[in-house]
Amino acid sequence: MGSTAKKIGIGCAVLIGGLFALIVMALMGLGFAMHTGHIPESAAMPKGKIHQRQLEELKSMKEVEADETVLFFYSDGFLSIREAGNLFTDKRVITYSEYDDELFMESATYSEIESIEFTKSDSWLENSMIIVTKKDGDDMYLGIATEAKRDTLYF
């Protein structure tokens, strides 16, 4: 093997090693950001496991009233829980999403709910779907990740 070929081989190995290290560091950074509540978890979170930072953000977004207790929470956002989420509290079911920096929210108290339908996804790539039909005929759609079977627990 010539000198030039050796240099190219070494250069490729260094480049591949550097890319691998960068990917590992990025994944570690994402894991740390999830652990500290800076970005959403990839699974639905039950009461007691929801990061305090996210509970405070839900209250600051006016999604949760001061006297409500969040029992389960799932955010479909990638970098922020503000992007989209579903939760239920001791008083109601809530779904929200953000478009062009404007927050849209729907909710139903338990006494306003006519029925709840659950369609379980068989794929980790697609969310399971919960359809909440209110007594006034309106539907709310809540997508929940299948990770750790928390979609079934959430339902």
N, C-alpha and C positions, 0 to 999 in steps of 0.2 A: 504494500500500500504506500503510495507516494505521500510526501509531506503535505501537499495541498489537500489530499483526501482525508488525512488524519485531522487537519485543522477544521475541515468541514464537519467531520464526524464529531469532534469535540464541541464545536459550535452548536451543532444540532442537539447534542446531549445537554449542554448548558441551557439552551433555549427551552427544551422540553422540561427539564428540571425546574427552571424558573417559572414556567407556566403552571406546572403542578403545584409548586409552592404558593403561587398567587391564588389558585383555586382553593387550596386548603385554607389559606388565611381568610379568604372571602367567606367561606362556609363557617369558619370559626367566628368571624365577625357577626354574621347573621344569627348564629346561635346565641351569642352573647347579647345581641340586640333584642332577641325574643325573650331571653331569660330576664332581662332588666325591664321589660315592658315597653321598650321603645318602638318595636314593630310587633304586629299581631302574631300570635301563635298559629301554627298550621292546623290545629284541631280545636274543636269546641271545648270551652273551659267551664267546669262546674264551679259553683260558689266555693270559696276557699282556695281555689287555684288561679283565679283571675288576678292579674297583677294590679296592685293598688293604683299605679300610674294610669292604667287603662280605665279603672273605675272612676277615677277623678276626671279623666278626659271625657267619659260618657256624661258625667254630670255637668261639665263645663259646656258640652255640646247641647245641653238641655234635653238629652235623650232619656235621662233617668232623673226622677224627682228626688229631692233630699230625703224623703221618708220611704223610698222604695229600696228593696234589697234585690240585687241581681242574683238570680239563681243559676243561670247558664248564659254564656256569651260566646258568640262566634263572629269573627271579622273576616270577611273575604278580601280585605285590603292586603296589599303587598308590603307597602312601606308605612302605612298609617291605618289605624282603626277608623279614621274619618272616611276612608274611601267607601266602605260598605260594611254593614253588620246586621246581625240578628241577635236578639236576646229575649229572655223572659225574666220577669221579676216576680215578686210576690203578689203583684197587682195586675200585670198585663203582659202581652206579647208585643214586641216592637221590632220593626225592620226599618233600616235607613240606608241611604246612599247619597253620595255627593257628586254633583255634576256642575262643572264650571264654578267651583267654590261655593255653590249653594247646596245646603243640606235638605234632603227630602226625607220625611219620616212618616210612617204609618204605624198605628198602634190599635190594639183592641184589648179592653178589659176582659177578664174571663167571663163576665156576665153578658158581654156583647158577642161571644163566639157561639156560632151555630154548630160547626163541625170542624174537625181537623183530619186531614188526609196525609199519609206518609208514603212517599215513593222512594224506596231504598235504591241507591246506585250500587251496581256491582263492580264499578271501576273506581280506583283511587284518583283517576283523572277528572271525574265528574262528581259534583256534589249530589247528595241526596236532597230531595225536595219535600218540604212541608208546606201544605196549602191550608191556610186558616180561612175558613168561610165565616164571615160575620153575619149576624141576624138580619142586617140590612141588605145582604146579598153581595157585598163587596168581598173580594178575595185578597189575601196577603200571601206573598210567596217568599219563603225562607229557604235559601240554599245552605246546606250544612255539609262540611267536609266529612268524608267517611273515615278519616284517620282515627285509629284506636277505637273504632266502633262507637265513637261518641255521638255520631249522628243518631243512632238508635237510642242511646241514653238520653240525648237532647229531646227526642220525640217523646 
